[in-house]
Amino acid sequence: MTELLEQPHETTAKPTTIEKVSIVVSKGSLEGIYPALIMANGARMEGIDADLFFTFFGLDAIRKDRFEKIKVATVGNPGMHIPTWIGAVPGMSWLATKMMQRQMEKIDIPPVPEFVELLGDSGVRFFACKATVDMFGLSLEDFVPQVEEIISVGEFYERSAGAEIVFT
């Protein structure tokens, strides 16, 4: 124990700037997808390279058949501050989604399809998780054109070398 106390303290290294972020998107709801898109956009605005890795229901953000229909999750969502049974009332998810979309529109946050296109144009790289794609029986053709590749988790880690990994 005394050895630990007697060891000299290392000087704290000066923080370096973030040069790259790899963001994992695993939720398919509006409130699950937007944080990743906003963080990727913020990274690009700061000159930081950004990759988005979509897995499980996060794939909805980049699926051609779903990315225009992303909704707010009202059932079991503690952020809604409503009882679960109210969240299950027919039309509640639609209503909450419309309200959220209006609020985002007021502060110039684009809808998911437009945001995905904007991010792709800014240099954000999009990847789909191979295990999830295989599990759901999907292929590259099922995704928006911004999706560069379907990659394994191992390939994601290789591409993320030196990056800050963020899980949303």
CORURQUI-V715042 format. One record per residue. N is the residue number from 0. RES is the residue in three letters. PHI is phi in whole degrees, -180 to 180 (* if undefined). PSI is psi as a letter, one per 40 degrees, with the letter a starting at -180 (NA if undefined). D_CENTER is the distance of its C-alpha to the mean C-alpha in Angstrom with 2 decimals. Layout:
N/RES/PHI/PSI/D_CENTER + N/RES/PHI/PSI/D_CENTER
This chain:
0/MET/*/d/44.09 + 1/THR/-66/d/46.12 + 2/GLU/-61/d/44.80 + 3/LEU/-64/d/41.29 + 4/LEU/-72/d/42.68 + 5/GLU/-88/e/44.84 + 6/GLN/-69/h/42.26 + 7/PRO/-66/i/41.57 + 8/HIS/-78/h/38.23 + 9/GLU/-75/i/36.12 + 10/THR/-72/i/35.35 + 11/THR/-74/h/31.82 + 12/ALA/-70/i/30.22 + 13/LYS/-66/h/29.15 + 14/PRO/-59/h/25.38 + 15/THR/-98/i/24.11 + 16/THR/-78/i/21.60 + 17/ILE/-79/h/18.07 + 18/GLU/-107/d/18.20 + 19/LYS/-154/i/14.94 + 20/VAL/-126/i/11.44 + 21/SER/-120/h/9.45 + 22/ILE/-110/h/5.85 + 23/VAL/-96/h/5.41 + 24/VAL/-113/h/3.38 + 25/SER/-118/e/6.81 + 26/LYS/-112/i/7.68 + 27/GLY/-102/e/9.10 + 28/SER/-92/i/10.45 + 29/LEU/-56/d/10.34 + 30/GLU/-77/e/9.82 + 31/GLY/-95/d/6.94 + 32/ILE/-91/d/5.01 + 33/TYR/-59/d/6.75 + 34/PRO/-56/d/6.09 + 35/ALA/-67/d/3.15 + 36/LEU/-65/d/5.77 + 37/ILE/-66/d/8.44 + 38/MET/-66/d/8.04 + 39/ALA/-64/d/8.13 + 40/ASN/-63/d/10.92 + 41/GLY/-61/d/12.61 + 42/ALA/-62/d/12.74 + 43/ARG/-62/d/14.38 + 44/MET/-64/d/16.65 + 45/GLU/-94/e/17.82 + 46/GLY/81/e/18.52 + 47/ILE/-96/h/15.96 + 48/ASP/-66/i/14.74 + 49/ALA/-140/h/11.03 + 50/ASP/-118/i/9.66 + 51/LEU/-115/h/6.45 + 52/PHE/-116/h/7.39 + 53/PHE/-98/h/6.93 + 54/THR/-137/i/9.26 + 55/PHE/44/b/11.33 + 56/PHE/-75/e/10.61 + 57/GLY/-62/d/7.02 + 58/LEU/-59/d/9.50 + 59/ASP/-57/d/10.75 + 60/ALA/-67/e/8.53 + 61/ILE/-124/e/10.53 + 62/ARG/-83/h/13.69 + 63/LYS/-55/d/16.64 + 64/ASP/-84/e/18.12 + 65/ARG/-131/d/15.33 + 66/PHE/-67/e/12.99 + 67/GLU/-93/e/15.79 + 68/LYS/-124/f/16.24 + 69/ILE/-72/h/13.18 + 70/LYS/-124/i/14.86 + 71/VAL/-77/h/14.86 + 72/ALA/-83/h/15.72 + 73/THR/-102/d/19.17 + 74/VAL/-85/h/20.71 + 75/GLY/70/e/20.32 + 76/ASN/-100/h/17.89 + 77/PRO/-63/d/19.62 + 78/GLY/-70/e/17.98 + 79/MET/-77/d/20.00 + 80/HIS/57/f/23.19 + 81/ILE/-132/i/25.05 + 82/PRO/-62/i/26.79 + 83/THR/-53/d/25.12 + 84/TRP/-65/d/28.01 + 85/ILE/-70/d/27.38 + 86/GLY/-62/d/23.76 + 87/ALA/-86/e/25.34 + 88/VAL/-62/h/27.76 + 89/PRO/-54/h/27.49 + 90/GLY/92/e/25.81 + 91/MET/-66/d/24.08 + 92/SER/-63/d/20.52 + 93/TRP/-60/d/21.62 + 94/LEU/-62/d/23.18 + 95/ALA/-62/d/20.30 + 96/THR/-65/d/17.97 + 97/LYS/-61/d/20.69 + 98/MET/-63/d/21.19 + 99/MET/-64/d/17.58 + 100/GLN/-62/d/17.55 + 101/ARG/-63/d/20.88 + 102/GLN/-64/d/19.80 + 103/MET/-68/d/16.86 + 104/GLU/-61/d/19.38 + 105/LYS/-60/d/21.81 + 106/ILE/-108/f/19.73 + 107/ASP/62/f/18.79 + 108/ILE/-93/h/15.11 + 109/PRO/-72/i/15.11 + 110/PRO/-63/i/14.35 + 111/VAL/-51/d/11.36 + 112/PRO/-58/d/13.76 + 113/GLU/-68/d/15.12 + 114/PHE/-65/d/11.95 + 115/VAL/-61/d/10.91 + 116/GLU/-64/d/14.54 + 117/LEU/-58/d/14.72 + 118/LEU/-65/d/11.98 + 119/GLY/-59/d/13.74 + 120/ASP/-66/d/16.99 + 121/SER/-85/e/16.06 + 122/GLY/105/e/15.58 + 123/VAL/-67/h/11.86 + 124/ARG/-101/h/12.06 + 125/PHE/-111/h/10.24 + 126/PHE/-134/i/11.08 + 127/ALA/-106/i/11.47 + 128/CYS/-74/h/12.62 + 129/LYS/-59/d/16.41 + 130/ALA/-60/d/17.29 + 131/THR/-71/d/15.17 + 132/VAL/-59/d/16.37 + 133/ASP/-65/d/19.85 + 134/MET/-62/d/19.68 + 135/PHE/-89/e/18.86 + 136/GLY/67/f/21.40 + 137/LEU/-104/i/19.30 + 138/SER/-142/i/19.93 + 139/LEU/-57/d/18.64 + 140/GLU/-67/e/20.55 + 141/ASP/-78/e/18.39 + 142/PHE/-109/i/15.45 + 143/VAL/-63/i/15.27 + 144/PRO/-63/e/17.18 + 145/GLN/-70/e/14.38 + 146/VAL/-73/h/13.50 + 147/GLU/-75/d/15.73 + 148/GLU/-161/i/16.26 + 149/ILE/-101/h/15.86 + 150/ILE/-130/i/16.03 + 151/SER/-80/i/16.90 + 152/VAL/-61/d/15.44 + 153/GLY/-60/d/18.45 + 154/GLU/-66/d/17.74 + 155/PHE/-60/d/14.20 + 156/TYR/-63/d/16.09 + 157/GLU/-60/d/18.73 + 158/ARG/-68/d/16.53 + 159/SER/-90/e/14.98 + 160/ALA/-53/h/18.55 + 161/GLY/81/e/19.03 + 162/ALA/-94/i/15.40 + 163/GLU/-86/h/13.78 + 164/ILE/-99/h/11.21 + 165/VAL/-120/h/8.60 + 166/PHE/-112/h/7.35 + 167/THR/-106/NA/5.46
